[in-house]
Amino acid sequence: MANPTTNYSFQMPTPTDLVTDLPADFEVFGQAVDTQMKTNADAATQKATLTTKGDIYAATGTSTPARLALGTNGQVLTVDTSTATGLKYATAAAGGMTQLATGSLSGSSVSITSISGSYKNLYLICTGVSPSSATYPQLLLNSDGSMQTNGIDGQAVLRSYYDGIYPIGKSRNMNPANAQGTFWLTIFDYATTGTQRSFSTQAAYKDNDIGDSASFFTGTWQNTSNAVTSIQIQPFSGTWDAGTYTLYGVS
């Protein structure tokens, strides 16, 4: 019989069939509906999978839903392919800065060593800086004197240096025993290897000749094989009379 069909291809009775073939038509139709309903129910994601407030559906494989329980307050949903569902709740990674070292500037050189490689960038700030005689600060990475620095010094002149990092340039001098010098150093991607490393410095200080001054330098460290594991802070000549340094790891 050429009866009409539904979206599921159920064979439907016709007005004529209702007179002649009613039992047979409804048997065919009813069995098809029952079979399709069971198929749909078996394929559906069961709401009973979720048992607790905050549960979400995840998958352990193709067409295999599973329950992922809610984490604790403050946790975030993150990818972890080692878990059954490839997801987990975890404490968000800490951002901001972590203090790695701090101390006083004294003598002819201060070296910060054994710097952790667990961060993205390094940020060094030196405050209250005063040399014993008119001179300028010099910074080295891993005691390497082959770094290239380019920038604007306190005379608004573009300078380039090839033997270290000079936050105020080599043409200016900090006023001795003034304890008003401040300079910052940021080293980007310091823990990577096999690539040139960029950095930048800024400084604000009392110039020995022209009074208050400021500078900004950027550059590239030419040693391309090693991560930064130490920083040397030294006056180009003489010793430090005063100053403090703090080194941060930036996530």
N, C-alpha and C positions, 0 to 999 in steps of 0.2 A: 504494500500500500504506500502511496506517495504522500505521506502526511508531512505537514510543515515541521521544521526543527527550530530549536532555541539556540542561544549563543553557545551552549554546551553540547549542541547537536542532540538534545533530547527529542525523541519522536513524539509529537503531540497528537492527540485525537482530533478528528474533524467532526463537524456536525453529523455527517453521514455515519461515521464510525460510532457515534454515540447510540445509534439505533441498532447497528448490525454487529459491531465488534468492540463494544464497550469494555468487557472484562479483559480481553487480550491487549487492547491499546493501553489501558491504565497499568497493566502489569509491566509492559515494556517501559512505559514512561516512569513508573515508580521505581523500578529497579535502577534505571539510569540515574535518576535524581539521588537515590540513596548511595550509589557508588561514587558519584561525583562529590557529594557532601562529605563522605568519609575521606576521599582523596584530599579535598581542601583542608579538612580538619587536621589530617596527619601532617600536611605541609606547613600549617600555620605555626608561628612562634607562640609558644604557650605562655600566657601571662603568669602562670604559676612558677615560671622560671625565676621571676623577680619576687623575692620574699621579704625584702626590707626597704624601708624608706631610703631613697637615694640610689638604689641599685640601677644599673643600666645594662642594656644588652651589649655583648661583644661576641666575637666569633672565634672559635678554636680551629676552624677549618671551613671548607666549602659547605654551605648550607648547614652549619653546625653552630647554632646560637648558644651562648652561655651567659651566666650571670657574672657581672663584675661588681663586687661590693663597694659601697661608698668608702672613701678614705676618711681620714681624720681632719678636723678643722685646720685650715691653712694649707692643706696639701693640694696639689694640682694633678690633673690627668696628663700622663706623659707616655711616650712610646718606650717599650722595653721588649724587644723581640725574644728575650729569654723566657718570658712568661707564657702561659698557655694561650692567652688571648692577644698577646703582643702589646698589651696596655697595662698600666698600673697607676695607682695614686702614690705620689711621692712629695716630699718637701721640696719646694721650689729652690733652685740653686741661688745661693746668696749673691747679691750684686754689690756694687759700691767698692770701697777700698778697704784693704786689710793692712794694718801696720806690720811691716816686716822687720824694721830695725830703726833705732833712734839713738842719739848720743850727742856728744859735744864735739865741736871742731877745735882741735888743738894740734900743736906740733907742725911739722912740715907736710904731713899727709895723713888723711883718714881713709881707711879702706873698709868698705862694706863687702863682706865675702859670703860665700855659700848661699847665694840668693835662690830662693825656691823658684822652680820653673812652672808653678801651677797656675799662673795668672796670664792675662792677655797682655797687659802693658805694665810698665813700671812708672811710678811717679815719685820723684825726689824733690823735697823742698828744704832749703837751707835758710834760716832766719837769724837775725841779729848778728850777721857776719861782719867780722872786723879782722883785717890782717895786721901783722906787727909793723909793717911799713907799706907805703903806697905800692900796690901791685894789683893783679887781677886773678880771679879764680880760674883754675884749670881742672877739667873733669876728664877722666879716662875710663873706658869700659874694658874690663879684663886687662888693665894695665897696658892697653894697646895705644900707642901714640901715632897711629896712621889714619885717624878719623878725619873726615872732611866736614867743615862747618861753613855755612854761608848765612849771612843775615845782616841786620841793621844794628849798628852800635849806638852808643850814647851821643855821637855827633851826627846821627842820621846819615851815616855813610855805609854803603854796602861793603862788607868785608868777607874774605874767604880765607880759611885756615886749613892746614893739612896735617896738623900734629896734635890734635886734641879738640876738646869742646871748651869754648871760652864764652861763658854766659854774658859777659859784658864786652867781649872783644879784647884784643891785645893792644888796642890803641888808647884805652882808658885805664885809670887806676882807681881802686876803691880808697876812700879816705881812711887812713889808719886810725885805729882806736876810736872809731865812730859808732860801731855796732848798729848801723842802720841798713846794712846790706841784706837783700833778700834775693834769692834766685831759685828757679824751678827747672827741673829737667823731666821730660816725658820721653820714654823709650817705647816705641811701638813694636808689638810682636817680638819681644825680647827673647823669648824662649825658642824661636824657630831657628833652623840651621839652613845653610846652603842658599841664603838670599841676602841681599844688601838690606841693612837695617836703618830705618829712619828715626830721627829724634827731633825734638824741638826744645828750646830753652827760652825763658823770659827772666828778666832781672829788673829790680828797682833798687837804687843804691845812691849813696852820697859820693859824687865824683870828687876826686882830689883837686881838680882844677875848675870845673864848671858848676859845681853844686849838685842839686838833685838831677838824676838822670835815669834813663830806662833803656832797655835794649830787647831785641828779639832775634834769635838765631834758629836756624834749622839746618839739618845736615844729614849725611849718610855715613854710616860706619862701613869702611871698606873691607874689613875682615868678614868674609862671607861663610866661614866654616863653623863658628862656635856661637852658642847661646850666650847671653849675658849672665855671668855668674858673680861678677864683682864690679864695684864702682869705686874709683879713687877720687877723692875731693882734696885738692891741694892748692895753696897759693903758688903762683908761678915763681915767686921768690920769697924768702923769709918763712914765717910761720903764722899760724892762726892765733889771734889773741882771744877771740870770742866767736860764738855762733853755735847753733844747734842744727842737726839734720834729722829728718825723718823720711824713711823710705816706705812707700806703699805698693802693694800689689793690687792692680785694678782688674776686676773680673769682667 
